[in-house]
Amino acid sequence: MSKNLNLDRHADYPTLRQAPGWSDGLPGLARYFETSALARHALFVAATLTVVLLYGYSIGTFDQALHIPALKSFADPSLYPGDSYLALRVQHYSYFWMLLEPFYRFGILESTIFVLHLVTTYLTVWMFWKLSEELFHNPLTNLLCVPAFVLPHIGFGGWPLFEWSLLNRTFVLPFLIAAVILFLRGRILLAFLLLGLMYNLHALSTNFPLGLFLFVCLIEWRKIGWSKIASGLGLFVLAALPVLLWKFSGPGGDLEVNRAWFDIISLGMVYNEYAFVSALVHESGISV
């Protein structure tokens, strides 16, 4: 099997019973999805709807309870007068919610967020399929990765893979996976460029694949070449320049240890997630 499969290369879409190896059960079904782009994307749609049904959907809760008021405050500074927390919105270095301001002004913010949630979930399922294909080159593995990721389970240090509402970290996830796929295919410049663009939306999530890329470049510098590494980093900085300029032109961080911050966090979510390990250990790592 070719290493880099083009999933949408087939013009003909065989019926399920005509698919090669259909009598082979699950492996035959996997080959059917490999050869039929229409069936494959129908599977991604079904997986998206399954996520919404199993996880549910909400708006204005959890992190959105902070982000949406900040978005409205950017659009109309007269809202929430004297709110000290929302005054800190200029230190939340992400352009994601700002991009949704026009939809708020047109009165379609809620429906837009829901549509983006569906599209983001769909793209995430698709990119996991593509990543599985890139890593394993096995149709059965590609098929099994869909229920493995879609069915609710705890991962990512206590967080589910999919969430019940749209956030900037969920929006960038499929694009970060796409950047990893590009990097694995040797398209390093494009991978760094995509990471730079996502840095403007959620820098924290982007730091994880960025760290992986830098580590690989460090140990494989002879194979990759310093010129390509330097060019990739240059493209990353250029693409991330808007949020970097915003960050470095803003107020500096307070490096003083604040005991009250540790006390509040220890009574909250992190303590509950890591109930079998001292919360202060994890909080110290987070603060660093």
Backbone hydrogen bonds, N-H to C=O, Kabsch-Sander energy under -0.5 kcal/mol:
donor,donor_aa,acceptor,acceptor_aa,energy
5,L,3,K,-0.9
7,L,5,L,-0.9
9,R,6,N,-1.7
19,A,15,T,-1.0
19,A,16,L,-0.6
22,W,19,A,-1.8
24,D,21,G,-2.2
25,G,22,W,-1.3
29,L,25,G,-2.5
30,A,26,L,-2.4
31,R,27,P,-2.0
32,Y,28,G,-1.9
33,F,29,L,-2.1
34,E,30,A,-1.6
35,T,31,R,-1.8
36,S,32,Y,-1.4
37,A,35,T,-0.6
40,R,36,S,-2.1
41,H,37,A,-2.5
42,A,38,L,-1.9
43,L,39,A,-2.0
44,F,40,R,-1.7
45,V,41,H,-2.1
46,A,42,A,-2.4
47,A,43,L,-2.5
48,T,44,F,-2.2
49,L,45,V,-2.4
50,T,46,A,-2.1
51,V,47,A,-2.2
52,V,48,T,-1.9
53,L,49,L,-2.3
54,L,50,T,-2.9
55,Y,51,V,-2.9
56,G,52,V,-1.6
58,S,164,W,-2.3
64,Q,61,T,-1.6
65,A,62,F,-1.4
66,L,63,D,-1.8
67,H,63,D,-2.1
68,I,64,Q,-2.3
70,A,66,L,-1.4
71,L,67,H,-2.5
72,K,68,I,-2.6
73,S,69,P,-2.2
74,F,70,A,-2.1
75,A,71,L,-2.0
76,D,72,K,-2.4
79,L,76,D,-2.2
83,D,80,Y,-1.6
84,S,82,G,-0.8
87,A,83,D,-1.1
88,L,85,Y,-2.0
89,R,86,L,-1.7
90,V,87,A,-0.6
91,Q,88,L,-2.2
92,H,89,R,-1.6
93,Y,91,Q,-1.1
94,S,92,H,-2.0
95,Y,200,N,-2.8
99,L,95,Y,-1.7
99,L,96,F,-0.6
100,L,97,W,-0.9
101,E,98,M,-1.4
103,F,100,L,-0.5
104,Y,100,L,-1.5
105,R,101,E,-2.2
106,F,102,P,-1.7
107,G,104,Y,-1.0
108,I,103,F,-2.6
112,T,108,I,-2.1
113,I,109,L,-2.5
114,F,110,E,-1.9
115,V,111,S,-2.2
116,L,112,T,-2.6
117,H,113,I,-2.0
118,L,114,F,-2.1
119,V,115,V,-2.6
120,T,116,L,-2.8
121,T,117,H,-2.2
122,Y,118,L,-2.5
123,L,119,V,-2.6
124,T,120,T,-2.1
125,V,121,T,-2.2
126,W,122,Y,-2.3
127,M,123,L,-2.7
128,F,124,T,-2.1
129,W,125,V,-1.9
130,K,126,W,-2.3
131,L,127,M,-2.5
132,S,128,F,-2.5
133,E,129,W,-2.4
134,E,130,K,-2.2
135,L,131,L,-2.0
136,F,132,S,-2.8
137,H,132,S,-0.7
137,H,133,E,-1.3
142,N,138,N,-2.1
143,L,139,P,-2.1
144,L,140,L,-2.6
145,C,141,T,-1.8
146,V,142,N,-0.6
146,V,143,L,-1.0
148,A,144,L,-1.8
149,F,145,C,-1.8
150,V,146,V,-2.5
151,L,147,P,-2.1
155,G,159,W,-1.8
159,W,155,G,-2.1
161,L,153,H,-0.6
171,F,167,L,-2.2
172,V,168,N,-1.8
173,L,169,R,-0.7
176,L,172,V,-2.3
177,I,173,L,-2.3
178,A,174,P,-2.0
179,A,175,F,-1.8
180,V,176,L,-1.9
181,I,177,I,-2.3
182,L,178,A,-2.4
183,F,179,A,-2.3
184,L,180,V,-2.5
185,R,181,I,-1.6
186,G,183,F,-1.6
187,R,182,L,-2.5
188,I,186,G,-1.6
191,A,187,R,-1.9
192,F,188,I,-2.5
193,L,189,L,-2.2
194,L,190,L,-2.3
195,L,191,A,-2.0
196,G,192,F,-2.3
197,L,193,L,-1.9
198,M,194,L,-2.1
199,Y,195,L,-1.7
200,N,196,G,-0.6
200,N,197,L,-1.0
201,L,198,M,-1.6
202,H,198,M,-2.6
206,T,202,H,-1.7
207,N,203,A,-1.7
208,F,204,L,-0.6
208,F,205,S,-1.0
210,L,206,T,-2.0
211,G,207,N,-2.4
212,L,208,F,-1.8
213,F,209,P,-2.8
214,L,210,L,-2.4
215,F,211,G,-2.1
216,V,212,L,-2.5
217,C,213,F,-2.7
218,L,214,L,-1.9
219,I,215,F,-2.0
220,E,216,V,-2.1
221,W,218,L,-0.6
224,I,220,E,-2.7
225,G,221,W,-2.7
229,I,225,G,-2.1
230,A,226,W,-2.9
231,S,227,S,-2.2
232,G,228,K,-2.5
233,L,229,I,-2.5
234,G,230,A,-2.3
235,L,231,S,-2.4
236,F,232,G,-2.2
237,V,233,L,-2.6
238,L,234,G,-2.4
239,A,235,L,-2.6
240,A,236,F,-2.4
241,L,237,V,-0.5
241,L,238,L,-0.7
244,L,240,A,-2.1
245,L,241,L,-2.9
246,W,242,P,-1.8
247,K,243,V,-2.5
248,F,244,L,-2.8
249,S,245,L,-1.4
250,G,246,W,-0.5
250,G,247,K,-1.1
255,L,253,G,-0.7
259,R,257,V,-0.7
261,W,258,N,-0.8
262,F,258,N,-1.2
263,D,259,R,-2.2
264,I,260,A,-2.2
265,I,261,W,-2.3
266,S,262,F,-2.3
267,L,263,D,-0.7
267,L,264,I,-0.8
268,G,265,I,-1.8
271,Y,265,I,-0.7
272,N,268,G,-1.2
273,E,269,M,-2.4
274,Y,270,V,-1.9
275,A,272,N,-0.8
277,V,274,Y,-1.5
281,V,278,S,-0.8
282,H,278,S,-1.0
283,E,279,A,-2.7
284,S,280,L,-2.3
285,G,281,V,-1.6
286,I,282,H,-2.6
287,S,283,E,-2.9
288,V,284,S,-2.0
